[in-house]
Amino acid sequence: MALHAETASTSKRGFAAMSPEKRRQIAAKGGAAVPPEKRSFSQNRDLAASAGRAGGSSNRSRAEA
C-alpha cells in the first residue's frame, strides 16, 4: 500500500484555484446573503458591545479557578 504523500495530488482546489481577482469579487459580497434588517449588530451598537464584552467570559471563569 502506497503512502498518502506519494499519491496525493498537488492540484489546487476551491479558492486556491481561483484568480486573485475572482477571490476579491467573492470576498466583496461578504454578508450580502443576510438582509440589512436581519443584521442585529449593525442595527444595535449596544447589543454588539455587550456581546463583545461577554465573549469568552465562560472560558475565563474556568481559567481563574
HTML snippet that shows the backbone in 3Dmol.js (N, CA, C, O; Angstrom):
<script src="https://3Dmol.org/build/3Dmol-min.js"></script>
<div id="view" style="width:600px;height:400px;position:relative"></div>
<script>
const pdb = `
ATOM      1  N   MET A   1       0.843  -1.185   0.000  1.00  0.00           N
ATOM      2  CA  MET A   1       0.000   0.000   0.000  1.00  0.00           C
ATOM      3  C   MET A   1       0.886   1.244   0.000  1.00  0.00           C
ATOM      4  O   MET A   1       1.806   1.353   0.811  1.00  0.00           O
ATOM      5  N   ALA A   2       0.614   2.164  -0.891  1.00  0.00           N
ATOM      6  CA  ALA A   2       1.433   3.365  -1.024  1.00  0.00           C
ATOM      7  C   ALA A   2       1.104   4.369   0.068  1.00  0.00           C
ATOM      8  O   ALA A   2      -0.020   4.422   0.566  1.00  0.00           O
ATOM      9  N   LEU A   3       2.090   5.153   0.424  1.00  0.00           N
ATOM     10  CA  LEU A   3       1.868   6.215   1.397  1.00  0.00           C
ATOM     11  C   LEU A   3       1.027   7.316   0.777  1.00  0.00           C
ATOM     12  O   LEU A   3       1.084   7.551  -0.430  1.00  0.00           O
ATOM     13  N   HIS A   4       0.255   7.979   1.601  1.00  0.00           N
ATOM     14  CA  HIS A   4      -0.628   9.053   1.123  1.00  0.00           C
ATOM     15  C   HIS A   4       0.169  10.159   0.445  1.00  0.00           C
ATOM     16  O   HIS A   4      -0.273  10.703  -0.567  1.00  0.00           O
ATOM     17  N   ALA A   5       1.323  10.497   0.979  1.00  0.00           N
ATOM     18  CA  ALA A   5       2.131  11.589   0.429  1.00  0.00           C
ATOM     19  C   ALA A   5       2.583  11.290  -1.000  1.00  0.00           C
ATOM     20  O   ALA A   5       2.753  12.203  -1.808  1.00  0.00           O
ATOM     21  N   GLU A   6       2.773  10.021  -1.301  1.00  0.00           N
ATOM     22  CA  GLU A   6       3.231   9.658  -2.636  1.00  0.00           C
ATOM     23  C   GLU A   6       2.114   9.769  -3.670  1.00  0.00           C
ATOM     24  O   GLU A   6       2.376  10.051  -4.840  1.00  0.00           O
ATOM     25  N   THR A   7       0.885   9.552  -3.247  1.00  0.00           N
ATOM     26  CA  THR A   7      -0.225   9.537  -4.192  1.00  0.00           C
ATOM     27  C   THR A   7      -1.056  10.811  -4.164  1.00  0.00           C
ATOM     28  O   THR A   7      -1.946  10.988  -4.996  1.00  0.00           O
ATOM     29  N   ALA A   8      -0.779  11.682  -3.233  1.00  0.00           N
ATOM     30  CA  ALA A   8      -1.594  12.891  -3.087  1.00  0.00           C
ATOM     31  C   ALA A   8      -1.413  13.805  -4.292  1.00  0.00           C
ATOM     32  O   ALA A   8      -0.305  13.976  -4.800  1.00  0.00           O
ATOM     33  N   SER A   9      -2.510  14.383  -4.735  1.00  0.00           N
ATOM     34  CA  SER A   9      -2.474  15.318  -5.851  1.00  0.00           C
ATOM     35  C   SER A   9      -2.070  16.698  -5.341  1.00  0.00           C
ATOM     36  O   SER A   9      -2.433  17.092  -4.233  1.00  0.00           O
ATOM     37  N   THR A  10      -1.327  17.415  -6.147  1.00  0.00           N
ATOM     38  CA  THR A  10      -0.923  18.764  -5.742  1.00  0.00           C
ATOM     39  C   THR A  10      -1.726  19.823  -6.482  1.00  0.00           C
ATOM     40  O   THR A  10      -1.404  21.009  -6.413  1.00  0.00           O
ATOM     41  N   SER A  11      -2.779  19.398  -7.195  1.00  0.00           N
ATOM     42  CA  SER A  11      -3.587  20.381  -7.911  1.00  0.00           C
ATOM     43  C   SER A  11      -4.370  21.233  -6.927  1.00  0.00           C
ATOM     44  O   SER A  11      -4.822  20.753  -5.887  1.00  0.00           O
ATOM     45  N   LYS A  12      -4.522  22.486  -7.267  1.00  0.00           N
ATOM     46  CA  LYS A  12      -5.233  23.415  -6.391  1.00  0.00           C
ATOM     47  C   LYS A  12      -6.732  23.232  -6.575  1.00  0.00           C
ATOM     48  O   LYS A  12      -7.218  22.985  -7.678  1.00  0.00           O
ATOM     49  N   ARG A  13      -7.457  23.361  -5.454  1.00  0.00           N
ATOM     50  CA  ARG A  13      -8.908  23.240  -5.499  1.00  0.00           C
ATOM     51  C   ARG A  13      -9.523  24.416  -4.762  1.00  0.00           C
ATOM     52  O   ARG A  13      -8.857  25.080  -3.969  1.00  0.00           O
ATOM     53  N   GLY A  14     -10.784  24.666  -5.026  1.00  0.00           N
ATOM     54  CA  GLY A  14     -11.504  25.711  -4.305  1.00  0.00           C
ATOM     55  C   GLY A  14     -10.922  27.091  -4.555  1.00  0.00           C
ATOM     56  O   GLY A  14     -10.599  27.453  -5.686  1.00  0.00           O
ATOM     57  N   PHE A  15     -10.794  27.858  -3.470  1.00  0.00           N
ATOM     58  CA  PHE A  15     -10.299  29.228  -3.596  1.00  0.00           C
ATOM     59  C   PHE A  15      -8.859  29.276  -4.081  1.00  0.00           C
ATOM     60  O   PHE A  15      -8.466  30.241  -4.736  1.00  0.00           O
ATOM     61  N   ALA A  16      -8.075  28.269  -3.778  1.00  0.00           N
ATOM     62  CA  ALA A  16      -6.680  28.262  -4.207  1.00  0.00           C
ATOM     63  C   ALA A  16      -6.560  28.217  -5.728  1.00  0.00           C
ATOM     64  O   ALA A  16      -5.570  28.690  -6.285  1.00  0.00           O
ATOM     65  N   ALA A  17      -7.558  27.654  -6.400  1.00  0.00           N
ATOM     66  CA  ALA A  17      -7.514  27.551  -7.852  1.00  0.00           C
ATOM     67  C   ALA A  17      -8.013  28.817  -8.543  1.00  0.00           C
ATOM     68  O   ALA A  17      -7.839  28.975  -9.752  1.00  0.00           O
ATOM     69  N   MET A  18      -8.625  29.708  -7.788  1.00  0.00           N
ATOM     70  CA  MET A  18      -9.197  30.925  -8.380  1.00  0.00           C
ATOM     71  C   MET A  18      -8.148  32.017  -8.525  1.00  0.00           C
ATOM     72  O   MET A  18      -7.148  32.056  -7.807  1.00  0.00           O
ATOM     73  N   SER A  19      -8.409  32.890  -9.468  1.00  0.00           N
ATOM     74  CA  SER A  19      -7.524  34.039  -9.633  1.00  0.00           C
ATOM     75  C   SER A  19      -7.741  34.999  -8.465  1.00  0.00           C
ATOM     76  O   SER A  19      -8.816  35.003  -7.865  1.00  0.00           O
ATOM     77  N   PRO A  20      -6.747  35.804  -8.139  1.00  0.00           N
ATOM     78  CA  PRO A  20      -6.918  36.777  -7.052  1.00  0.00           C
ATOM     79  C   PRO A  20      -8.106  37.704  -7.285  1.00  0.00           C
ATOM     80  O   PRO A  20      -8.789  38.083  -6.333  1.00  0.00           O
ATOM     81  N   GLU A  21      -8.359  38.072  -8.531  1.00  0.00           N
ATOM     82  CA  GLU A  21      -9.493  38.952  -8.833  1.00  0.00           C
ATOM     83  C   GLU A  21     -10.819  38.264  -8.517  1.00  0.00           C
ATOM     84  O   GLU A  21     -11.724  38.887  -7.961  1.00  0.00           O
ATOM     85  N   LYS A  22     -10.936  37.003  -8.864  1.00  0.00           N
ATOM     86  CA  LYS A  22     -12.168  36.252  -8.582  1.00  0.00           C
ATOM     87  C   LYS A  22     -12.381  36.125  -7.071  1.00  0.00           C
ATOM     88  O   LYS A  22     -13.507  36.242  -6.589  1.00  0.00           O
ATOM     89  N   ARG A  23     -11.304  35.886  -6.331  1.00  0.00           N
ATOM     90  CA  ARG A  23     -11.415  35.806  -4.864  1.00  0.00           C
ATOM     91  C   ARG A  23     -11.862  37.136  -4.285  1.00  0.00           C
ATOM     92  O   ARG A  23     -12.675  37.161  -3.361  1.00  0.00           O
ATOM     93  N   ARG A  24     -11.344  38.256  -4.814  1.00  0.00           N
ATOM     94  CA  ARG A  24     -11.753  39.585  -4.343  1.00  0.00           C
ATOM     95  C   ARG A  24     -13.228  39.834  -4.620  1.00  0.00           C
ATOM     96  O   ARG A  24     -13.931  40.406  -3.787  1.00  0.00           O
ATOM     97  N   GLN A  25     -13.703  39.405  -5.792  1.00  0.00           N
ATOM     98  CA  GLN A  25     -15.120  39.585  -6.127  1.00  0.00           C
ATOM     99  C   GLN A  25     -16.013  38.835  -5.141  1.00  0.00           C
ATOM    100  O   GLN A  25     -17.037  39.359  -4.702  1.00  0.00           O
ATOM    101  N   ILE A  26     -15.629  37.627  -4.802  1.00  0.00           N
ATOM    102  CA  ILE A  26     -16.419  36.835  -3.857  1.00  0.00           C
ATOM    103  C   ILE A  26     -16.348  37.446  -2.466  1.00  0.00           C
ATOM    104  O   ILE A  26     -17.363  37.539  -1.775  1.00  0.00           O
ATOM    105  N   ALA A  27     -15.157  37.864  -2.051  1.00  0.00           N
ATOM    106  CA  ALA A  27     -14.989  38.447  -0.714  1.00  0.00           C
ATOM    107  C   ALA A  27     -15.768  39.749  -0.569  1.00  0.00           C
ATOM    108  O   ALA A  27     -16.248  40.068   0.518  1.00  0.00           O
ATOM    109  N   ALA A  28     -15.894  40.498  -1.651  1.00  0.00           N
ATOM    110  CA  ALA A  28     -16.614  41.770  -1.600  1.00  0.00           C
ATOM    111  C   ALA A  28     -18.098  41.570  -1.312  1.00  0.00           C
ATOM    112  O   ALA A  28     -18.778  42.496  -0.870  1.00  0.00           O
ATOM    113  N   LYS A  29     -18.598  40.367  -1.561  1.00  0.00           N
ATOM    114  CA  LYS A  29     -20.008  40.065  -1.313  1.00  0.00           C
ATOM    115  C   LYS A  29     -20.254  39.611   0.122  1.00  0.00           C
ATOM    116  O   LYS A  29     -21.388  39.290   0.476  1.00  0.00           O
ATOM    117  N   GLY A  30     -19.232  39.578   0.941  1.00  0.00           N
ATOM    118  CA  GLY A  30     -19.351  39.068   2.304  1.00  0.00           C
ATOM    119  C   GLY A  30     -20.512  39.667   3.066  1.00  0.00           C
ATOM    120  O   GLY A  30     -20.633  40.888   3.159  1.00  0.00           O
ATOM    121  N   GLY A  31     -21.369  38.819   3.613  1.00  0.00           N
ATOM    122  CA  GLY A  31     -22.507  39.270   4.392  1.00  0.00           C
ATOM    123  C   GLY A  31     -23.708  39.688   3.576  1.00  0.00           C
ATOM    124  O   GLY A  31     -24.758  39.996   4.139  1.00  0.00           O
ATOM    125  N   ALA A  32     -23.579  39.707   2.263  1.00  0.00           N
ATOM    126  CA  ALA A  32     -24.682  40.167   1.420  1.00  0.00           C
ATOM    127  C   ALA A  32     -25.857  39.198   1.413  1.00  0.00           C
ATOM    128  O   ALA A  32     -26.962  39.579   1.026  1.00  0.00           O
ATOM    129  N   ALA A  33     -25.645  37.958   1.831  1.00  0.00           N
ATOM    130  CA  ALA A  33     -26.728  36.981   1.852  1.00  0.00           C
ATOM    131  C   ALA A  33     -27.743  37.298   2.942  1.00  0.00           C
ATOM    132  O   ALA A  33     -28.884  36.840   2.889  1.00  0.00           O
ATOM    133  N   VAL A  34     -27.327  38.078   3.922  1.00  0.00           N
ATOM    134  CA  VAL A  34     -28.220  38.437   5.024  1.00  0.00           C
ATOM    135  C   VAL A  34     -28.731  39.852   4.787  1.00  0.00           C
ATOM    136  O   VAL A  34     -27.932  40.776   4.636  1.00  0.00           O
ATOM    137  N   PRO A  35     -30.047  40.038   4.753  1.00  0.00           N
ATOM    138  CA  PRO A  35     -30.574  41.386   4.529  1.00  0.00           C
ATOM    139  C   PRO A  35     -30.231  42.317   5.692  1.00  0.00           C
ATOM    140  O   PRO A  35     -30.112  41.856   6.827  1.00  0.00           O
ATOM    141  N   PRO A  36     -30.070  43.604   5.436  1.00  0.00           N
ATOM    142  CA  PRO A  36     -29.658  44.551   6.484  1.00  0.00           C
ATOM    143  C   PRO A  36     -30.528  44.510   7.736  1.00  0.00           C
ATOM    144  O   PRO A  36     -30.014  44.654   8.845  1.00  0.00           O
ATOM    145  N   GLU A  37     -31.827  44.318   7.579  1.00  0.00           N
ATOM    146  CA  GLU A  37     -32.698  44.308   8.759  1.00  0.00           C
ATOM    147  C   GLU A  37     -32.479  43.082   9.644  1.00  0.00           C
ATOM    148  O   GLU A  37     -32.924  43.062  10.792  1.00  0.00           O
ATOM    149  N   LYS A  38     -31.802  42.063   9.125  1.00  0.00           N
ATOM    150  CA  LYS A  38     -31.521  40.859   9.912  1.00  0.00           C
ATOM    151  C   LYS A  38     -30.152  40.922  10.592  1.00  0.00           C
ATOM    152  O   LYS A  38     -29.828  40.054  11.402  1.00  0.00           O
ATOM    153  N   ARG A  39     -29.361  41.921  10.276  1.00  0.00           N
ATOM    154  CA  ARG A  39     -28.024  42.056  10.874  1.00  0.00           C
ATOM    155  C   ARG A  39     -28.160  42.828  12.177  1.00  0.00           C
ATOM    156  O   ARG A  39     -28.046  44.054  12.200  1.00  0.00           O
ATOM    157  N   SER A  40     -28.402  42.107  13.251  1.00  0.00           N
ATOM    158  CA  SER A  40     -28.738  42.757  14.518  1.00  0.00           C
ATOM    159  C   SER A  40     -27.614  43.651  15.038  1.00  0.00           C
ATOM    160  O   SER A  40     -27.896  44.703  15.612  1.00  0.00           O
ATOM    161  N   PHE A  41     -26.368  43.272  14.858  1.00  0.00           N
ATOM    162  CA  PHE A  41     -25.282  44.089  15.385  1.00  0.00           C
ATOM    163  C   PHE A  41     -25.147  45.405  14.628  1.00  0.00           C
ATOM    164  O   PHE A  41     -24.742  46.408  15.215  1.00  0.00           O
ATOM    165  N   SER A  42     -25.477  45.424  13.344  1.00  0.00           N
ATOM    166  CA  SER A  42     -25.390  46.683  12.607  1.00  0.00           C
ATOM    167  C   SER A  42     -26.547  47.608  12.967  1.00  0.00           C
ATOM    168  O   SER A  42     -26.464  48.817  12.752  1.00  0.00           O
ATOM    169  N   GLN A  43     -27.613  47.054  13.508  1.00  0.00           N
ATOM    170  CA  GLN A  43     -28.772  47.848  13.910  1.00  0.00           C
ATOM    171  C   GLN A  43     -28.659  48.350  15.343  1.00  0.00           C
ATOM    172  O   GLN A  43     -29.214  49.398  15.675  1.00  0.00           O
ATOM    173  N   ASN A  44     -27.953  47.623  16.192  1.00  0.00           N
ATOM    174  CA  ASN A  44     -27.932  47.933  17.618  1.00  0.00           C
ATOM    175  C   ASN A  44     -26.501  47.865  18.146  1.00  0.00           C
ATOM    176  O   ASN A  44     -25.994  46.782  18.440  1.00  0.00           O
ATOM    177  N   ARG A  45     -25.859  49.010  18.262  1.00  0.00           N
ATOM    178  CA  ARG A  45     -24.461  49.054  18.708  1.00  0.00           C
ATOM    179  C   ARG A  45     -24.306  48.570  20.144  1.00  0.00           C
ATOM    180  O   ARG A  45     -23.294  47.956  20.483  1.00  0.00           O
ATOM    181  N   ASP A  46     -25.302  48.840  20.998  1.00  0.00           N
ATOM    182  CA  ASP A  46     -25.227  48.391  22.389  1.00  0.00           C
ATOM    183  C   ASP A  46     -25.237  46.867  22.472  1.00  0.00           C
ATOM    184  O   ASP A  46     -24.523  46.283  23.287  1.00  0.00           O
ATOM    185  N   LEU A  47     -26.041  46.228  21.635  1.00  0.00           N
ATOM    186  CA  LEU A  47     -26.090  44.771  21.597  1.00  0.00           C
ATOM    187  C   LEU A  47     -24.734  44.208  21.172  1.00  0.00           C
ATOM    188  O   LEU A  47     -24.255  43.233  21.752  1.00  0.00           O
ATOM    189  N   ALA A  48     -24.125  44.811  20.176  1.00  0.00           N
ATOM    190  CA  ALA A  48     -22.817  44.368  19.707  1.00  0.00           C
ATOM    191  C   ALA A  48     -21.762  44.552  20.793  1.00  0.00           C
ATOM    192  O   ALA A  48     -20.912  43.683  20.987  1.00  0.00           O
ATOM    193  N   ALA A  49     -21.814  45.675  21.497  1.00  0.00           N
ATOM    194  CA  ALA A  49     -20.834  45.942  22.552  1.00  0.00           C
ATOM    195  C   ALA A  49     -20.979  44.948  23.693  1.00  0.00           C
ATOM    196  O   ALA A  49     -19.980  44.454  24.216  1.00  0.00           O
ATOM    197  N   SER A  50     -22.216  44.650  24.083  1.00  0.00           N
ATOM    198  CA  SER A  50     -22.410  43.707  25.188  1.00  0.00           C
ATOM    199  C   SER A  50     -21.984  42.300  24.780  1.00  0.00           C
ATOM    200  O   SER A  50     -21.445  41.558  25.602  1.00  0.00           O
ATOM    201  N   ALA A  51     -22.214  41.926  23.535  1.00  0.00           N
ATOM    202  CA  ALA A  51     -21.772  40.618  23.060  1.00  0.00           C
ATOM    203  C   ALA A  51     -20.247  40.545  23.049  1.00  0.00           C
ATOM    204  O   ALA A  51     -19.670  39.507  23.375  1.00  0.00           O
ATOM    205  N   GLY A  52     -19.607  41.629  22.681  1.00  0.00           N
ATOM    206  CA  GLY A  52     -18.149  41.660  22.684  1.00  0.00           C
ATOM    207  C   GLY A  52     -17.571  41.537  24.076  1.00  0.00           C
ATOM    208  O   GLY A  52     -16.559  40.867  24.281  1.00  0.00           O
ATOM    209  N   ARG A  53     -18.218  42.186  25.036  1.00  0.00           N
ATOM    210  CA  ARG A  53     -17.753  42.077  26.422  1.00  0.00           C
ATOM    211  C   ARG A  53     -17.976  40.678  26.972  1.00  0.00           C
ATOM    212  O   ARG A  53     -17.155  40.177  27.740  1.00  0.00           O
ATOM    213  N   ALA A  54     -19.072  40.043  26.589  1.00  0.00           N
ATOM    214  CA  ALA A  54     -19.420  38.724  27.111  1.00  0.00           C
ATOM    215  C   ALA A  54     -18.628  37.610  26.438  1.00  0.00           C
ATOM    216  O   ALA A  54     -18.517  36.513  26.985  1.00  0.00           O
ATOM    217  N   GLY A  55     -18.085  37.876  25.277  1.00  0.00           N
ATOM    218  CA  GLY A  55     -17.385  36.843  24.524  1.00  0.00           C
ATOM    219  C   GLY A  55     -16.250  36.212  25.308  1.00  0.00           C
ATOM    220  O   GLY A  55     -15.353  36.910  25.782  1.00  0.00           O
ATOM    221  N   GLY A  56     -16.287  34.901  25.445  1.00  0.00           N
ATOM    222  CA  GLY A  56     -15.242  34.166  26.143  1.00  0.00           C
ATOM    223  C   GLY A  56     -15.312  34.235  27.644  1.00  0.00           C
ATOM    224  O   GLY A  56     -14.424  33.710  28.316  1.00  0.00           O
ATOM    225  N   SER A  57     -16.333  34.865  28.203  1.00  0.00           N
ATOM    226  CA  SER A  57     -16.393  35.011  29.661  1.00  0.00           C
ATOM    227  C   SER A  57     -16.531  33.667  30.359  1.00  0.00           C
ATOM    228  O   SER A  57     -16.018  33.504  31.466  1.00  0.00           O
ATOM    229  N   SER A  58     -17.205  32.701  29.751  1.00  0.00           N
ATOM    230  CA  SER A  58     -17.337  31.397  30.397  1.00  0.00           C
ATOM    231  C   SER A  58     -15.986  30.696  30.449  1.00  0.00           C
ATOM    232  O   SER A  58     -15.706  29.972  31.404  1.00  0.00           O
ATOM    233  N   ASN A  59     -15.153  30.898  29.451  1.00  0.00           N
ATOM    234  CA  ASN A  59     -13.828  30.292  29.450  1.00  0.00           C
ATOM    235  C   ASN A  59     -12.916  30.955  30.478  1.00  0.00           C
ATOM    236  O   ASN A  59     -12.102  30.280  31.107  1.00  0.00           O
ATOM    237  N   ARG A  60     -13.045  32.266  30.653  1.00  0.00           N
ATOM    238  CA  ARG A  60     -12.202  32.967  31.615  1.00  0.00           C
ATOM    239  C   ARG A  60     -12.495  32.506  33.033  1.00  0.00           C
ATOM    240  O   ARG A  60     -11.577  32.377  33.843  1.00  0.00           O
ATOM    241  N   SER A  61     -13.761  32.256  33.343  1.00  0.00           N
ATOM    242  CA  SER A  61     -14.090  31.853  34.707  1.00  0.00           C
ATOM    243  C   SER A  61     -13.485  30.493  35.031  1.00  0.00           C
ATOM    244  O   SER A  61     -13.112  30.248  36.178  1.00  0.00           O
ATOM    245  N   ARG A  62     -13.380  29.612  34.057  1.00  0.00           N
ATOM    246  CA  ARG A  62     -12.753  28.306  34.291  1.00  0.00           C
ATOM    247  C   ARG A  62     -11.247  28.454  34.485  1.00  0.00           C
ATOM    248  O   ARG A  62     -10.649  27.759  35.306  1.00  0.00           O
ATOM    249  N   ALA A  63     -10.645  29.353  33.732  1.00  0.00           N
ATOM    250  CA  ALA A  63      -9.196  29.527  33.809  1.00  0.00           C
ATOM    251  C   ALA A  63      -8.775  30.103  35.156  1.00  0.00           C
ATOM    252  O   ALA A  63      -7.684  29.813  35.647  1.00  0.00           O
ATOM    253  N   GLU A  64      -9.643  30.922  35.755  1.00  0.00           N
ATOM    254  CA  GLU A  64      -9.301  31.543  37.031  1.00  0.00           C
ATOM    255  C   GLU A  64      -9.417  30.564  38.188  1.00  0.00           C
ATOM    256  O   GLU A  64      -8.758  30.740  39.213  1.00  0.00           O
ATOM    257  N   ALA A  65     -10.235  29.547  38.044  1.00  0.00           N
ATOM    258  CA  ALA A  65     -10.490  28.605  39.145  1.00  0.00           C
ATOM    259  C   ALA A  65      -9.307  27.739  39.458  1.00  0.00           C
ATOM    260  O   ALA A  65      -9.376  26.902  40.359  1.00  0.00           O
TER     261      ALA A  65
END
`;
const viewer = $3Dmol.createViewer("view");
viewer.addModel(pdb, "pdb");
viewer.setStyle({}, {cartoon: {color: "spectrum"}});
viewer.zoomTo();
viewer.render();
</script>
